[in-house]
Amino acid sequence: MMAFTTDDGEVIKAADQAAAIVEGRAKTEYVGTTKLITIRIPMHLAIKLQAMAQKSGKSRNATIATLLEVGLEEVRERLDDKTIEELREIENELHADTLSAEA
């Protein structure tokens, strides 16, 4: 979902798109491979998450994926170039490991 530019040059950030989804002004659909990850979150976050999922009409899973993408984008925008490059190297290694495990 990362930031994207419309035909008229407007840049829309992931957070803006996520807010529009919750308010019913936008739609989203993910196509691609997924990975099952089990997490524990504090109850107050679970309640906020469920409320947001219900309001948007999306599944809890789709809501988590959207919010995680927003959070990652926002944090990455605040990192220096060296840290971003280190993250890309780690991501590439993890991706290669995943591909070799599937083969």
N, CA, C and O atoms as a GROMACS GRO file, in nm:
protein
  412
    1MET      N    1   0.082  -0.119   0.000
    1MET     CA    2   0.000   0.000   0.000
    1MET      C    3   0.086   0.125   0.000
    1MET      O    4   0.030   0.231  -0.025
    2MET      N    5   0.205   0.125   0.023
    2MET     CA    6   0.294   0.240   0.034
    2MET      C    7   0.237   0.364  -0.036
    2MET      O    8   0.133   0.355  -0.101
    3ALA      N    9   0.303   0.476  -0.023
    3ALA     CA   10   0.255   0.599  -0.085
    3ALA      C   11   0.250   0.583  -0.237
    3ALA      O   12   0.335   0.515  -0.296
    4PHE      N   13   0.152   0.645  -0.298
    4PHE     CA   14   0.144   0.641  -0.443
    4PHE      C   15   0.098   0.777  -0.493
    4PHE      O   16   0.044   0.858  -0.418
    5THR      N   17   0.119   0.800  -0.622
    5THR     CA   18   0.085   0.928  -0.684
    5THR      C   19  -0.031   0.906  -0.780
    5THR      O   20  -0.029   0.815  -0.863
    6THR      N   21  -0.133   0.991  -0.769
    6THR     CA   22  -0.249   0.982  -0.858
    6THR      C   23  -0.214   1.042  -0.994
    6THR      O   24  -0.108   1.101  -1.011
    7ASP      N   25  -0.304   1.028  -1.088
    7ASP     CA   26  -0.282   1.082  -1.222
    7ASP      C   27  -0.264   1.233  -1.221
    7ASP      O   28  -0.194   1.287  -1.307
    8ASP      N   29  -0.326   1.302  -1.124
    8ASP     CA   30  -0.312   1.448  -1.119
    8ASP      C   31  -0.194   1.492  -1.032
    8ASP      O   32  -0.183   1.610  -1.001
    9GLY      N   33  -0.106   1.398  -0.992
    9GLY     CA   34   0.015   1.433  -0.919
    9GLY      C   35   0.002   1.435  -0.767
    9GLY      O   36   0.100   1.464  -0.698
   10GLU      N   37  -0.115   1.404  -0.714
   10GLU     CA   38  -0.134   1.404  -0.569
   10GLU      C   39  -0.068   1.280  -0.509
   10GLU      O   40  -0.090   1.168  -0.556
   11VAL      N   41   0.014   1.300  -0.404
   11VAL     CA   42   0.077   1.188  -0.335
   11VAL      C   43  -0.012   1.147  -0.218
   11VAL      O   44  -0.046   1.229  -0.134
   12ILE      N   45  -0.048   1.020  -0.215
   12ILE     CA   46  -0.132   0.968  -0.109
   12ILE      C   47  -0.050   0.869  -0.028
   12ILE      O   48  -0.001   0.769  -0.080
   13LYS      N   49  -0.037   0.898   0.101
   13LYS     CA   50   0.041   0.811   0.189
   13LYS      C   51  -0.046   0.695   0.238
   13LYS      O   52  -0.169   0.701   0.237
   14ALA      N   53   0.022   0.590   0.281
   14ALA     CA   54  -0.047   0.470   0.330
   14ALA      C   55  -0.142   0.505   0.444
   14ALA      O   56  -0.252   0.450   0.452
   15ALA      N   57  -0.101   0.595   0.533
   15ALA     CA   58  -0.187   0.632   0.646
   15ALA      C   59  -0.315   0.698   0.598
   15ALA      O   60  -0.422   0.674   0.654
   16ASP      N   61  -0.305   0.782   0.496
   16ASP     CA   62  -0.424   0.847   0.441
   16ASP      C   63  -0.516   0.744   0.375
   16ASP      O   64  -0.638   0.752   0.389
   17GLN      N   65  -0.457   0.649   0.304
   17GLN     CA   66  -0.536   0.543   0.241
   17GLN      C   67  -0.604   0.458   0.347
   17GLN      O   68  -0.721   0.423   0.333
   18ALA      N   69  -0.532   0.424   0.454
   18ALA     CA   70  -0.590   0.343   0.563
   18ALA      C   71  -0.707   0.416   0.628
   18ALA      O   72  -0.810   0.355   0.656
   19ALA      N   73  -0.692   0.545   0.652
   19ALA     CA   74  -0.801   0.624   0.712
   19ALA      C   75  -0.922   0.625   0.620
   19ALA      O   76  -1.035   0.615   0.666
   20ALA      N   77  -0.898   0.638   0.491
   20ALA     CA   78  -1.008   0.639   0.395
   20ALA      C   79  -1.080   0.504   0.393
   20ALA      O   80  -1.202   0.499   0.376
   21ILE      N   81  -1.006   0.396   0.410
   21ILE     CA   82  -1.067   0.262   0.414
   21ILE      C   83  -1.158   0.252   0.536
   21ILE      O   84  -1.272   0.204   0.525
   22VAL      N   85  -1.109   0.295   0.652
   22VAL     CA   86  -1.188   0.287   0.775
   22VAL      C   87  -1.314   0.371   0.764
   22VAL      O   88  -1.420   0.331   0.812
   23GLU      N   89  -1.303   0.487   0.700
   23GLU     CA   90  -1.418   0.576   0.686
   23GLU      C   91  -1.509   0.535   0.571
   23GLU      O   92  -1.612   0.599   0.548
   24GLY      N   93  -1.474   0.431   0.498
   24GLY     CA   94  -1.558   0.384   0.389
   24GLY      C   95  -1.544   0.463   0.260
   24GLY      O   96  -1.629   0.454   0.172
   25ARG      N   97  -1.436   0.541   0.249
   25ARG     CA   98  -1.416   0.622   0.129
   25ARG      C   99  -1.322   0.557   0.029
   25ARG      O  100  -1.301   0.611  -0.080
   26ALA      N  101  -1.263   0.442   0.064
   26ALA     CA  102  -1.169   0.375  -0.026
   26ALA      C  103  -1.178   0.225  -0.004
   26ALA      O  104  -1.232   0.178   0.096
   27LYS      N  105  -1.124   0.153  -0.099
   27LYS     CA  106  -1.122   0.008  -0.091
   27LYS      C  107  -0.979  -0.040  -0.109
   27LYS      O  108  -0.895   0.031  -0.164
   28THR      N  109  -0.954  -0.160  -0.062
   28THR     CA  110  -0.822  -0.219  -0.080
   28THR      C  111  -0.837  -0.368  -0.100
   28THR      O  112  -0.931  -0.430  -0.050
   29GLU      N  113  -0.743  -0.424  -0.172
   29GLU     CA  114  -0.743  -0.567  -0.192
   29GLU      C  115  -0.597  -0.609  -0.206
   29GLU      O  116  -0.522  -0.550  -0.284
   30TYR      N  117  -0.558  -0.712  -0.131
   30TYR     CA  118  -0.421  -0.761  -0.140
   30TYR      C  119  -0.418  -0.886  -0.226
   30TYR      O  120  -0.497  -0.977  -0.208
   31VAL      N  121  -0.324  -0.888  -0.319
   31VAL     CA  122  -0.303  -1.005  -0.402
   31VAL      C  123  -0.156  -1.041  -0.390
   31VAL      O  124  -0.068  -0.960  -0.420
   32GLY      N  125  -0.128  -1.161  -0.347
   32GLY     CA  126   0.010  -1.205  -0.333
   32GLY      C  127   0.021  -1.314  -0.229
   32GLY      O  128  -0.080  -1.362  -0.176
   33THR      N  129   0.143  -1.353  -0.202
   33THR     CA  130   0.164  -1.457  -0.102
   33THR      C  131   0.156  -1.397   0.038
   33THR      O  132   0.181  -1.278   0.058
   34THR      N  133   0.120  -1.482   0.132
   34THR     CA  134   0.109  -1.436   0.271
   34THR      C  135   0.186  -1.531   0.361
   34THR      O  136   0.224  -1.641   0.319
   35LYS      N  137   0.210  -1.488   0.484
   35LYS     CA  138   0.277  -1.570   0.583
   35LYS      C  139   0.198  -1.562   0.712
   35LYS      O  140   0.158  -1.455   0.756
   36LEU      N  141   0.175  -1.678   0.770
   36LEU     CA  142   0.104  -1.685   0.897
   36LEU      C  143   0.201  -1.650   1.010
   36LEU      O  144   0.306  -1.712   1.024
   37ILE      N  145   0.164  -1.550   1.089
   37ILE     CA  146   0.242  -1.509   1.206
   37ILE      C  147   0.146  -1.494   1.322
   37ILE      O  148   0.044  -1.426   1.311
   38THR      N  149   0.177  -1.558   1.434
   38THR     CA  150   0.094  -1.548   1.553
   38THR      C  151   0.157  -1.448   1.648
   38THR      O  152   0.277  -1.454   1.676
   39ILE      N  153   0.076  -1.354   1.696
   39ILE     CA  154   0.127  -1.252   1.790
   39ILE      C  155   0.032  -1.238   1.908
   39ILE      O  156  -0.084  -1.278   1.901
   40ARG      N  157   0.082  -1.181   2.014
   40ARG     CA  158   0.000  -1.142   2.128
   40ARG      C  159   0.005  -0.990   2.137
   40ARG      O  160   0.112  -0.930   2.127
   41ILE      N  161  -0.111  -0.929   2.155
   41ILE     CA  162  -0.115  -0.784   2.168
   41ILE      C  163  -0.194  -0.748   2.293
   41ILE      O  164  -0.279  -0.825   2.338
   42PRO      N  165  -0.167  -0.630   2.349
   42PRO     CA  166  -0.243  -0.586   2.466
   42PRO      C  167  -0.393  -0.576   2.433
   42PRO      O  168  -0.431  -0.545   2.320
   43MET      N  169  -0.476  -0.602   2.533
   43MET     CA  170  -0.621  -0.604   2.514
   43MET      C  171  -0.673  -0.472   2.457
   43MET      O  172  -0.761  -0.473   2.370
   44HIS      N  173  -0.621  -0.358   2.504
   44HIS     CA  174  -0.673  -0.230   2.453
   44HIS      C  175  -0.646  -0.215   2.304
   44HIS      O  176  -0.725  -0.153   2.233
   45LEU      N  177  -0.534  -0.271   2.255
   45LEU     CA  178  -0.508  -0.265   2.111
   45LEU      C  179  -0.599  -0.361   2.035
   45LEU      O  180  -0.645  -0.330   1.925
   46ALA      N  181  -0.626  -0.477   2.095
   46ALA     CA  182  -0.717  -0.574   2.031
   46ALA      C  183  -0.857  -0.514   2.014
   46ALA      O  184  -0.922  -0.535   1.912
   47ILE      N  185  -0.901  -0.440   2.114
   47ILE     CA  186  -1.033  -0.377   2.107
   47ILE      C  187  -1.035  -0.269   2.000
   47ILE      O  188  -1.130  -0.261   1.921
   48LYS      N  189  -0.931  -0.186   1.995
   48LYS     CA  190  -0.924  -0.081   1.892
   48LYS      C  191  -0.916  -0.144   1.753
   48LYS      O  192  -0.978  -0.094   1.659
   49LEU      N  193  -0.841  -0.251   1.742
   49LEU     CA  194  -0.828  -0.321   1.614
   49LEU      C  195  -0.962  -0.376   1.568
   49LEU      O  196  -1.001  -0.357   1.453
   50GLN      N  197  -1.033  -0.444   1.658
   50GLN     CA  198  -1.162  -0.501   1.622
   50GLN      C  199  -1.262  -0.393   1.582
   50GLN      O  200  -1.339  -0.410   1.488
   51ALA      N  201  -1.261  -0.282   1.656
   51ALA     CA  202  -1.352  -0.171   1.624
   51ALA      C  203  -1.322  -0.116   1.485
   51ALA      O  204  -1.413  -0.089   1.407
   52MET      N  205  -1.192  -0.101   1.453
   52MET     CA  206  -1.155  -0.050   1.322
   52MET      C  207  -1.193  -0.147   1.212
   52MET      O  208  -1.239  -0.106   1.105
   53ALA      N  209  -1.175  -0.276   1.237
   53ALA     CA  210  -1.213  -0.377   1.138
   53ALA      C  211  -1.363  -0.374   1.113
   53ALA      O  212  -1.408  -0.376   0.999
   54GLN      N  213  -1.441  -0.368   1.221
   54GLN     CA  214  -1.587  -0.364   1.206
   54GLN      C  215  -1.630  -0.238   1.132
   54GLN      O  216  -1.716  -0.246   1.044
   55LYS      N  217  -1.574  -0.125   1.167
   55LYS     CA  218  -1.612   0.002   1.104
   55LYS      C  219  -1.581   0.000   0.954
   55LYS      O  220  -1.660   0.050   0.873
   56SER      N  221  -1.466  -0.057   0.918
   56SER     CA  222  -1.425  -0.057   0.777
   56SER      C  223  -1.491  -0.168   0.697
   56SER      O  224  -1.490  -0.166   0.574
   57GLY      N  225  -1.548  -0.267   0.768
   57GLY     CA  226  -1.605  -0.380   0.698
   57GLY      C  227  -1.501  -0.478   0.648
   57GLY      O  228  -1.530  -0.565   0.566
   58LYS      N  229  -1.379  -0.465   0.697
   58LYS     CA  230  -1.269  -0.553   0.659
   58LYS      C  231  -1.247  -0.657   0.768
   58LYS      O  232  -1.292  -0.640   0.881
   59SER      N  233  -1.178  -0.761   0.733
   59SER     CA  234  -1.144  -0.862   0.834
   59SER      C  235  -1.040  -0.805   0.929
   59SER      O  236  -0.971  -0.708   0.898
   60ARG      N  237  -1.030  -0.868   1.044
   60ARG     CA  238  -0.927  -0.827   1.140
   60ARG      C  239  -0.789  -0.846   1.077
   60ARG      O  240  -0.700  -0.762   1.095
   61ASN      N  241  -0.771  -0.955   1.003
   61ASN     CA  242  -0.644  -0.981   0.938
   61ASN      C  243  -0.608  -0.870   0.838
   61ASN      O  244  -0.496  -0.820   0.837
   62ALA      N  245  -0.704  -0.832   0.754
   62ALA     CA  246  -0.680  -0.726   0.655
   62ALA      C  247  -0.649  -0.594   0.724
   62ALA      O  248  -0.565  -0.517   0.678
   63THR      N  249  -0.717  -0.569   0.835
   63THR     CA  250  -0.693  -0.445   0.910
   63THR      C  251  -0.553  -0.445   0.970
   63THR      O  252  -0.484  -0.343   0.965
   64ILE      N  253  -0.511  -0.557   1.026
   64ILE     CA  254  -0.375  -0.567   1.082
   64ILE      C  255  -0.271  -0.544   0.972
   64ILE      O  256  -0.176  -0.469   0.992
   65ALA      N  257  -0.290  -0.608   0.857
   65ALA     CA  258  -0.194  -0.592   0.747
   65ALA      C  259  -0.184  -0.446   0.702
   65ALA      O  260  -0.075  -0.396   0.677
   66THR      N  261  -0.299  -0.379   0.692
   66THR     CA  262  -0.300  -0.239   0.652
   66THR      C  263  -0.228  -0.151   0.755
   66THR      O  264  -0.145  -0.068   0.720
   67LEU      N  265  -0.262  -0.172   0.882
   67LEU     CA  266  -0.200  -0.090   0.987
   67LEU      C  267  -0.051  -0.119   1.001
   67LEU      O  268   0.026  -0.027   1.028
   68LEU      N  269  -0.011  -0.243   0.982
   68LEU     CA  270   0.130  -0.277   0.988
   68LEU      C  271   0.206  -0.209   0.875
   68LEU      O  272   0.316  -0.158   0.895
   69GLU      N  273   0.148  -0.210   0.758
   69GLU     CA  274   0.211  -0.143   0.644
   69GLU      C  275   0.225   0.007   0.669
   69GLU      O  276   0.329   0.067   0.638
   70VAL      N  277   0.122   0.068   0.726
   70VAL     CA  278   0.127   0.211   0.758
   70VAL      C  279   0.239   0.237   0.859
   70VAL      O  280   0.319   0.329   0.840
   71GLY      N  281   0.244   0.157   0.964
   71GLY     CA  282   0.347   0.176   1.066
   71GLY      C  283   0.487   0.160   1.010
   71GLY      O  284   0.576   0.239   1.041
   72LEU      N  285   0.507   0.058   0.930
   72LEU     CA  286   0.639   0.036   0.870
   72LEU      C  287   0.678   0.153   0.780
   72LEU      O  288   0.792   0.198   0.783
   73GLU      N  289   0.584   0.201   0.700
   73GLU     CA  290   0.613   0.314   0.612
   73GLU      C  291   0.651   0.438   0.693
   73GLU      O  292   0.749   0.506   0.662
   74GLU      N  293   0.573   0.466   0.796
   74GLU     CA  294   0.599   0.585   0.877
   74GLU      C  295   0.735   0.579   0.946
   74GLU      O  296   0.806   0.679   0.953
   75VAL      N  297   0.772   0.462   0.997
   75VAL     CA  298   0.902   0.448   1.064
   75VAL      C  299   1.015   0.457   0.962
   75VAL      O  300   1.114   0.526   0.986
   76ARG      N  301   1.001   0.390   0.849
   76ARG     CA  302   1.107   0.393   0.747
   76ARG      C  303   1.133   0.534   0.696
   76ARG      O  304   1.247   0.568   0.663
   77GLU      N  305   1.029   0.617   0.690
   77GLU     CA  306   1.049   0.756   0.646
   77GLU      C  307   1.139   0.835   0.740
   77GLU      O  308   1.194   0.938   0.702
   78ARG      N  309   1.153   0.787   0.862
   78ARG     CA  310   1.231   0.858   0.962
   78ARG      C  311   1.372   0.801   0.982
   78ARG      O  312   1.448   0.851   1.064
   79LEU      N  313   1.405   0.697   0.907
   79LEU     CA  314   1.536   0.633   0.919
   79LEU      C  315   1.636   0.696   0.824
   79LEU      O  316   1.600   0.747   0.718
   80ASP      N  317   1.763   0.690   0.864
   80ASP     CA  318   1.867   0.743   0.775
   80ASP      C  319   1.897   0.643   0.663
   80ASP      O  320   1.857   0.527   0.670
   81ASP      N  321   1.967   0.690   0.561
   81ASP     CA  322   1.993   0.609   0.443
   81ASP      C  323   2.070   0.481   0.476
   81ASP      O  324   2.043   0.376   0.418
   82LYS      N  325   2.165   0.490   0.567
   82LYS     CA  326   2.246   0.373   0.605
   82LYS      C  327   2.156   0.265   0.666
   82LYS      O  328   2.169   0.147   0.631
   83THR      N  329   2.068   0.304   0.754
   83THR     CA  330   1.978   0.207   0.817
   83THR      C  331   1.884   0.145   0.714
   83THR      O  332   1.858   0.025   0.719
   84ILE      N  333   1.833   0.226   0.623
   84ILE     CA  334   1.745   0.175   0.517
   84ILE      C  335   1.819   0.072   0.433
   84ILE      O  336   1.763  -0.033   0.401
   85GLU      N  337   1.944   0.100   0.398
   85GLU     CA  338   2.022   0.006   0.318
   85GLU      C  339   2.045  -0.124   0.395
   85GLU      O  340   2.037  -0.233   0.338
   86GLU      N  341   2.074  -0.113   0.525
   86GLU     CA  342   2.093  -0.233   0.606
   86GLU      C  343   1.963  -0.316   0.611
   86GLU      O  344   1.967  -0.439   0.603
   87LEU      N  345   1.851  -0.249   0.625
   87LEU     CA  346   1.723  -0.319   0.625
   87LEU      C  347   1.698  -0.390   0.492
   87LEU      O  348   1.650  -0.503   0.489
   88ARG      N  349   1.730  -0.324   0.381
   88ARG     CA  350   1.711  -0.384   0.249
   88ARG      C  351   1.796  -0.510   0.234
   88ARG      O  352   1.752  -0.610   0.178
   89GLU      N  353   1.920  -0.505   0.285
   89GLU     CA  354   2.007  -0.622   0.278
   89GLU      C  355   1.948  -0.738   0.359
   89GLU      O  356   1.947  -0.852   0.312
   90ILE      N  357   1.899  -0.709   0.479
   90ILE     CA  358   1.837  -0.812   0.562
   90ILE      C  359   1.713  -0.868   0.493
   90ILE      O  360   1.693  -0.990   0.490
   91GLU      N  361   1.631  -0.779   0.438
   91GLU     CA  362   1.509  -0.822   0.368
   91GLU      C  363   1.544  -0.912   0.250
   91GLU      O  364   1.477  -1.013   0.227
   92ASN      N  365   1.648  -0.876   0.175
   92ASN     CA  366   1.689  -0.958   0.060
   92ASN      C  367   1.736  -1.096   0.105
   92ASN      O  368   1.705  -1.196   0.041
   93GLU      N  369   1.811  -1.101   0.216
   93GLU     CA  370   1.856  -1.230   0.269
   93GLU      C  371   1.736  -1.315   0.312
   93GLU      O  372   1.730  -1.434   0.281
   94LEU      N  373   1.642  -1.253   0.382
   94LEU     CA  374   1.523  -1.326   0.426
   94LEU      C  375   1.441  -1.377   0.308
   94LEU      O  376   1.390  -1.489   0.310
   95HIS      N  377   1.429  -1.294   0.206
   95HIS     CA  378   1.355  -1.333   0.086
   95HIS      C  379   1.424  -1.451   0.018
   95HIS      O  380   1.358  -1.547  -0.022
   96ALA      N  381   1.557  -1.445   0.005
   96ALA     CA  382   1.632  -1.554  -0.056
   96ALA      C  383   1.618  -1.683   0.024
   96ALA      O  384   1.603  -1.791  -0.033
   97ASP      N  385   1.622  -1.672   0.158
   97ASP     CA  386   1.604  -1.789   0.244
   97ASP      C  387   1.466  -1.850   0.224
   97ASP      O  388   1.451  -1.972   0.220
   98THR      N  389   1.365  -1.765   0.212
   98THR     CA  390   1.228  -1.812   0.191
   98THR      C  391   1.215  -1.886   0.060
   98THR      O  392   1.152  -1.992   0.053
   99LEU      N  393   1.274  -1.830  -0.046
   99LEU     CA  394   1.268  -1.894  -0.177
   99LEU      C  395   1.340  -2.027  -0.178
   99LEU      O  396   1.290  -2.124  -0.236
  100SER      N  397   1.456  -2.035  -0.114
  100SER     CA  398   1.530  -2.161  -0.113
  100SER      C  399   1.458  -2.266  -0.027
  100SER      O  400   1.469  -2.385  -0.056
  101ALA      N  401   1.388  -2.224   0.077
  101ALA     CA  402   1.314  -2.319   0.161
  101ALA      C  403   1.194  -2.375   0.086
  101ALA      O  404   1.154  -2.489   0.111
  102GLU      N  405   1.136  -2.297  -0.005
  102GLU     CA  406   1.020  -2.341  -0.081
  102GLU      C  407   1.058  -2.434  -0.196
  102GLU      O  408   0.974  -2.508  -0.247
  103ALA      N  409   1.186  -2.430  -0.236
  103ALA     CA  410   1.231  -2.510  -0.352
  103ALA      C  411   1.248  -2.657  -0.320
  103ALA      O  412   1.284  -2.735  -0.407
   0.00000   0.00000   0.00000
